[in-house]
Amino acid sequence: MNTSNTFISVLSDKNIIGVMSSSISIMILGFYLGKKNKLSSSFSVPLGEIILTLSIPALSFNAFMKDFDKQTFSTGINILVWSFVIHLFFMISGSLFYKNLNLEKQLTLKIMSVFGGITVFGIPIAQALYGDLGIIYSSIFSIPYRVLLYSYGFIKMSGIKIDKKNIKAMFLNPVILATFIGLTIWIFQEILPQVNINGQNYAIFRIDKTAFWLYKPLAFLAGLCSPLAWLAAGLKLSELSIKESLRINIAWQFSIVKTILIPLFTLAIIFITNFFGILELSKVSLGVVTIMMATPTASVVIAYSLKYNKEPLITSSCSLLSTIFSLITIPILIAFLQIFN
C-alpha cells in the first residue's frame, strides 16, 4: 500500500472519524447553545470544575485498575521523562517562534505554546483512540505538565512569586492525586494485601475486582469527560467573534506554531533519540505524546491571561483559531504517525 492509500485508510478509520466528528459536533452544539443564549457561556466554568475535580480524576484512577505490565511501566517512565524534557525544551526555546514580537507578547505566546489543552482535547482523544492504555500514558504525561503549568506558567503570567500555598495547591490537584494513587496501586498491587475472588488473588485496592459498587460510579463519571469537555469548549468559544479572531495576524502565527511546528519538532526529537535507542517510545505512546503537544492552548493559560491582563484579546483569538486548526491538524498528524510506524 503506497503512502497516499495509507493516508486515506487512516483518515477512514472508524475510531479517528468517531473522535473528530464527536469533538466537532459537540463543540458546535456548545457554540450554538452559547450564541443563542440557550446556555450561558459562563456555564463553561462550572463544567470545567466538574471535569477537573471529578471526571478526569475518575478517568485517571480507573485506567490503572488493571494487571501490572512491565512493558507499559517501562514506557510510562519514558513518557514521564519525555514530558519533562519536552516542556522544559519549549520553555527555554519557545520565544524563538515569536522573535518578531515584543518581549511581553513573546512571553505570553510562549506559555500558550508550551501548555496545550490536554484536559479538553488530549486525554479524551487519547482515550478514544487507544483505550485504557491511552489514558494511562496521557495521565503520566500530564504529571510534569500540571506541575509546570501551575508553577512556571503561573509565575510568568502573574509576576507573583510562588509560595507554600501555591505549592500545596499544585500537588493536591485532584488529577495529580488520582494519578499518583492509581499509579501506586498499579505498580505495587502484587505486594499489597490480597483478596481471593473466584480462586484468583487481587490487591484489595483493585476496586474493579474488589469493590465494583465503587468502580462503576467512577466509570460513569469518567465517561462524562469527553462530552463535557467538548461542550465546555464550544460554550467558551461562543464568547468570541470568529471574524475578529481571523483578522489578528498573531493568532494565525500562533496557531501554526502550536498545532503544526511544535508537534513536528517534538516528533523529530523523539524520532532521533529512538533511532539511537534513547528513551524509546512505542507506537501508542508516541501517538499520545504527539496528540498532547498538538492540542490548542490550555484554558488555564487563557484564565491567567484574563486575570493578569496579559494580552487578553490576543490570547482569546489565539485560543479560538488554534482550536479550529487542531481539528484539522490532529487527524493529519495521527495519519502521519500511522504511515511512519
Rosetta blueprint (number, residue, H / E / L):
1 M L
2 N L
3 T H
4 S H
5 N H
6 T H
7 F H
8 I H
9 S H
10 V H
11 L H
12 S L
13 D L
14 K H
15 N H
16 I H
17 I H
18 G H
19 V H
20 M H
21 S H
22 S H
23 S H
24 I H
25 S H
26 I H
27 M H
28 I H
29 L H
30 G H
31 F H
32 Y H
33 L H
34 G H
35 K H
36 K L
37 N L
38 K L
39 L L
40 S L
41 S H
42 S H
43 F H
44 S H
45 V H
46 P H
47 L H
48 G H
49 E H
50 I H
51 I H
52 L H
53 T H
54 L H
55 S H
56 I H
57 P H
58 A H
59 L H
60 S H
61 F H
62 N H
63 A H
64 F L
65 M L
66 K L
67 D L
68 F L
69 D L
70 K H
71 Q H
72 T H
73 F H
74 S H
75 T H
76 G H
77 I H
78 N H
79 I H
80 L H
81 V H
82 W H
83 S H
84 F H
85 V H
86 I H
87 H H
88 L H
89 F H
90 F H
91 M H
92 I H
93 S H
94 G H
95 S H
96 L H
97 F H
98 Y H
99 K L
100 N L
101 L L
102 N L
103 L H
104 E H
105 K H
106 Q H
107 L H
108 T H
109 L H
110 K H
111 I H
112 M H
113 S H
114 V H
115 F L
116 G E
117 G L
118 I H
119 T H
120 V H
121 F H
122 G H
123 I H
124 P H
125 I H
126 A H
127 Q H
128 A H
129 L H
130 Y H
131 G H
132 D H
133 L H
134 G H
135 I H
136 I H
137 Y H
138 S H
139 S H
140 I H
141 F H
142 S H
143 I H
144 P H
145 Y H
146 R H
147 V H
148 L H
149 L H
150 Y H
151 S H
152 Y H
153 G H
154 F H
155 I H
156 K H
157 M H
158 S H
159 G L
160 I L
161 K L
162 I L
163 D L
164 K H
165 K H
166 N H
167 I H
168 K H
169 A H
170 M H
171 F H
172 L L
173 N L
174 P H
175 V H
176 I H
177 L H
178 A H
179 T H
180 F H
181 I H
182 G H
183 L H
184 T H
185 I H
186 W H
187 I H
188 F H
189 Q L
190 E L
191 I L
192 L L
193 P L
194 Q E
195 V E
196 N E
197 I E
198 N L
199 G L
200 Q E
201 N E
202 Y E
203 A E
204 I L
205 F L
206 R L
207 I H
208 D H
209 K H
210 T H
211 A L
212 F H
213 W H
214 L H
215 Y H
216 K H
217 P H
218 L H
219 A H
220 F H
221 L H
222 A H
223 G H
224 L L
225 C H
226 S H
227 P H
228 L H
229 A H
230 W H
231 L H
232 A H
233 A H
234 G H
235 L H
236 K H
237 L H
238 S L
239 E L
240 L L
241 S L
242 I H
243 K H
244 E H
245 S H
246 L H
247 R L
248 I L
249 N H
250 I H
251 A H
252 W H
253 Q H
254 F H
255 S H
256 I H
257 V H
258 K H
259 T H
260 I H
261 L H
262 I H
263 P H
264 L H
265 F H
266 T H
267 L H
268 A H
269 I H
270 I H
271 F H
272 I H
273 T H
274 N H
275 F H
276 F L
277 G L
278 I L
279 L L
280 E L
281 L L
282 S L
283 K H
284 V H
285 S H
286 L H
287 G H
288 V H
289 V H
290 T H
291 I H
292 M H
293 M H
294 A H
295 T L
296 P L
297 T E
298 A L
299 S H
300 V H
301 V H
302 I H
303 A H
304 Y H
305 S H
306 L H
307 K H
308 Y L
309 N L
310 K L
311 E L
312 P H
313 L H
314 I H
315 T H
316 S H
317 S H
318 C H
319 S H
320 L H
321 L H
322 S H
323 T H
324 I H
325 F H
326 S H
327 L H
328 I H
329 T H
330 I H
331 P H
332 I H
333 L H
334 I H
335 A H
336 F H
337 L H
338 Q H
339 I H
340 F H
341 N L
